[in-house]
Amino acid sequence: MESHRRLDTELDKLRDRVLLLGGETETALQRAMYSLIQRDNPTAKLVLDGDDDIDRLEVEIDRMCIDILALRQPAARDLRFVIAVAKATPILERIADHACNIARAAIELNDEPQLNSYTDLQRMSERASAMLRSALDAFTSGDAQAARAVIIRDDEVDKLYSRLFHELIDMMVNNSATTKRAARLMFVAKHIERIGDYVTDICELTVYMAEAAIIKHSNDHSGGHER
C-alpha cells in the first residue's frame, strides 16, 4: 500500500512538471509570434532567454521518468503514462526550439519593411497554439477522444500553410525586392506547420496512454478502443 501511495505521489509530480513544460512551451510560441506580428524585439529575446529553462525542465522530467520506471515498476496504464511522458517531453522541447527559430526570424525581419502576409501567419499560429493547448489538456487528463479531435484539426494548419506558401512564392516571382523577407516568412510558416505535426504526435501518445492503441502511421484517428 505504501509503495502505491509513493507511486501515485510521484506520478502526480510528473504530471505537474509536464503541465509546467507544456505551459512554458505554449508561452514561448505565443511570444514568438507576438514578437513577429507586433515587431517587438524585446519579446523575441524573452523567448530565446527562456529556452535554457525549457531544456533543464526536459532533463528533469526525463530523470523523473527513469526513476519511476526503475524504482516503482509501474504497470498497465501507469506504465503507459510514464512512457508517454518520456516520449512527449522531447516533442515539447522541439516545439520550443521552433518558437526560438520564429523569434530569431522576427528579430531579423523587424527592421525590414513589413510584408502583407502576416495575417495568414497569425491565423496559422493561432490554430497551432489552440491545438497545442487542447492537446496538453487531453494528455494530462488522458482523454483519447479529445486527442483524436485535435489530430483532425491539423488539416486546417496544413491548408493555411499551403495557401501561404503559394502566396509567398508569387510575391517573390512578382517582386524580387521581397525575396529575402518572403523566404524568411516561408521558413516561419514551415516552423508553424511542423509544430502542428508535433502536436499530432502528442495526441497519438495520448491515445496510446488511454487506450493502449498505437495509431501512429495509421488512419485510425476517429475512434476505436483497443485495450
FENCOR-V344439 format. One line per field, one symbol per residue. ss: DSSP state (h for helix, s for strand, l for the rest). psi: psi as a letter, one per 30 degrees, with the letter a starting at -180 (. if undefined). A space follows every 50 residues. Layout:
ss = ???
psi = ???
This chain:
ss = lhhhhhhhhhhhhhhhhhhhhhhhhhhhhhhhhhhhhlllhhhhhhhhhl hhhhhhhhhhhhhhhhhhhhhllllhhhhhhhhhhhhhhhhhhhhhhhhh hhhhhhhhhllllllllhhhhhhhhhhhhhhhhhhhhhhhhllhhhhhhh hhhhhhhhhhhhhhhhhhhhhhhhlhhhhhhhhhhhhhhhhhhhhhhhhh hhhhhhhhhhhllllllllllllllll
psi = eeeeeeeeeeeeeeeeeeeeeeeeeeeeeeeeeeeeeghjeeeefeeeff eeeeeeeeeeeeeeeeeeeeffillbeeeeeeeeeeeeefeeeeeeeeee eeeeeeeeffflkklggfeeeeeeeeeeeeeeeeeeeeeffhjeeeeeee eeffeeeeeeeeeeeeeeeeeeefjfffeeeeeeeeeeeeeeeeeeeeee eeeeeeeeeefhkjgkglgigfakik.
